[in-house]
Amino acid sequence: MFTTSIVLGFFSALTHDYSAYFGFDPFDNSNPGFLFFFRHNVKVALMLWSGALTFGGTTLLNLAFNGMILGSAVKTTAEQIGLIKTILLILPHGVFEIPAIIIAGAAGFKIPYELLRFALGRKEEIITEEDAKEFFKLIAISIVLIFIAALIESTVTVKIAESLR
């Protein structure tokens, strides 16, 4: 779902100009800092985790939404500064941030998946202790990856942006 949305966002940007919608200019001298990036991505993860309460609905919508944003942002930024520079600005923190989002999405689908298995008679208990441990393990992993991504985005990515001017 996330990957498909990235592709759809990319192709959507072929026919629409999204440059006015992206508020963070990688070449802007002001660095919003670690807490900005960390808080932003934790908010995204919270929406993904909330799928545990909405039978995966908020997870599905947010994976699609964030995939579309990423795809259209890559396309729009690549048109403005070139594909290589865009990749250089995304890759260092993206190798942690994108898996964090995917893992947060997996957490959001974990509880609904277990409920469905129970409803179909494929397991004895609705939610086992092991299910809860796996859910919270996925949340913990996504938080650690978000932390690493925010650290890299607020330091390494900013230095790369400065060097690409």
FIVEXKE-69493 format. One record per residue (C-alpha): residue in three letters; x negated, y negated, z negated. Coordinates in steps of 0.02 Angstrom, whole numbers, padded with zeros to 5 digits, always signed. Each point is the difference from the previous one (the first is absolute). Layout:
REM residues N
AlaXYZ
...
This chain:
REM residues 165
Met+00000+00000+00000
Phe-00137-00122-00049
Thr-00106+00040+00153
Thr+00150-00010+00117
Ser+00044-00170-00074
Ile-00178-00062+00027
Val+00013+00046+00183
Leu+00172-00081+00014
Gly-00065-00158-00083
Phe-00147-00004+00119
Phe+00113+00016+00153
Ser+00124-00124-00072
Ala-00141-00128-00007
Leu-00024+00021+00188
Thr+00164-00092+00030
His+00014-00108-00157
Asp-00117-00131-00072
Tyr-00021+00039-00185
Ser-00148-00117-00030
Ala+00107-00121-00102
Tyr+00054+00139-00120
Phe-00170+00054-00063
Gly-00044-00112-00146
Phe-00178+00060-00033
Asp-00131-00069+00118
Pro-00157+00107-00017
Phe-00105-00150+00048
Asp+00078-00116-00129
Asn-00129-00059-00128
Ser+00117+00031-00147
Asn-00012+00176-00069
Pro+00159+00050-00091
Gly-00104+00119-00105
Phe+00011+00175-00070
Leu+00160-00024-00100
Phe+00095-00066+00151
Phe-00041+00153+00104
Phe+00023+00121-00145
Arg+00169-00071-00052
His+00063-00008+00179
Asn-00041+00183+00034
Val+00066+00059-00168
Lys+00165-00085+00044
Val+00002+00095+00164
Ala-00039+00161-00093
Leu+00139-00034-00127
Met+00125-00011+00142
Leu-00066+00164+00069
Trp+00003+00086-00170
Ser+00179-00059-00027
Gly+00054+00128+00128
Ala-00001+00120-00147
Leu+00158-00091-00058
Thr+00080-00031+00170
Phe-00019+00175+00072
Gly-00143-00063+00109
Gly+00097-00144+00078
Thr-00111-00142-00059
Thr-00154+00103+00041
Leu+00058+00031+00177
Leu+00047-00182+00030
Asn-00161-00068-00075
Leu-00113+00121+00094
Ala+00086-00054+00161
Phe-00008-00185-00045
Asn-00183+00002-00053
Gly-00049+00104+00151
Met+00084-00126+00115
Ile-00089-00143-00088
Leu-00169+00086+00014
Gly+00023+00043+00183
Ser+00059-00174+00049
Ala-00136-00082-00106
Val-00136+00103+00084
Lys+00066-00041+00173
Thr+00024-00185-00038
Thr-00169-00019-00085
Ala-00088+00098+00138
Glu+00072-00121+00128
Gln-00065-00147-00101
Ile-00175+00059-00049
Gly-00028+00162+00096
Leu+00023+00183-00044
Ile-00176+00031-00067
Lys+00010-00146-00123
Thr+00175+00055-00051
Ile-00061+00177-00036
Leu-00150-00069-00096
Leu+00119-00101-00109
Ile+00120+00144-00033
Leu-00111+00154-00011
Pro-00099-00031-00161
His+00152-00017-00112
Gly+00122+00089+00115
Val-00084+00169-00025
Phe+00061-00012-00181
Glu+00158-00106+00020
Ile+00084+00101+00138
Pro-00021+00168-00090
Ala+00062-00085-00160
Ile+00159-00052+00090
Ile+00023+00173+00074
Ile-00028+00083-00170
Ala+00120-00123-00084
Gly+00127+00050+00133
Ala-00031+00183-00039
Ala+00036-00039-00183
Gly+00163-00085+00049
Phe+00055+00155+00094
Lys-00059+00125-00134
Ile+00150-00007-00117
Pro+00132-00002+00139
Tyr-00089+00148+00080
Glu+00008+00097-00163
Leu+00184-00046-00024
Leu+00037+00062+00175
Arg-00093+00163-00033
Phe+00105+00025-00157
Ala+00162-00040+00093
Leu-00044+00127+00134
Gly-00034+00133-00132
Arg-00187+00010+00034
Lys-00050-00036-00180
Glu+00071+00034-00172
Glu-00021-00169-00087
Ile+00046-00172+00066
Ile-00164-00086-00046
Thr-00137+00100-00083
Glu-00141-00065-00106
Glu-00116+00044+00144
Asp+00107-00104+00120
Ala-00013-00150-00117
Lys-00188+00024-00018
Glu-00021+00004+00190
Phe+00107-00156+00018
Phe-00103-00097-00127
Lys-00163+00069+00072
Leu+00049-00071+00170
Ile+00039-00168-00082
Ala-00168+00000-00090
Ile-00096+00042+00158
Ser+00088-00138+00096
Ile-00039-00127-00138
Val-00184+00047+00000
Leu-00008-00015+00190
Ile+00092-00168-00006
Phe-00124-00061-00131
Ile-00149+00050+00109
Ala+00080-00077+00155
Ala+00035-00165-00090
Leu-00178-00006-00064
Ile-00068+00027+00176
Glu+00125-00117+00082
Ser-00041-00142-00120
Thr-00188+00019+00020
Val-00061+00099+00151
Thr+00140-00047+00120
Val-00019-00184-00045
Lys-00189+00009+00034
Ile+00032+00086+00166
Ala+00126-00136+00047
Glu-00129-00133-00044
Ser-00132+00085+00107
Leu+00118+00014+00150
Arg+00036-00187+00010
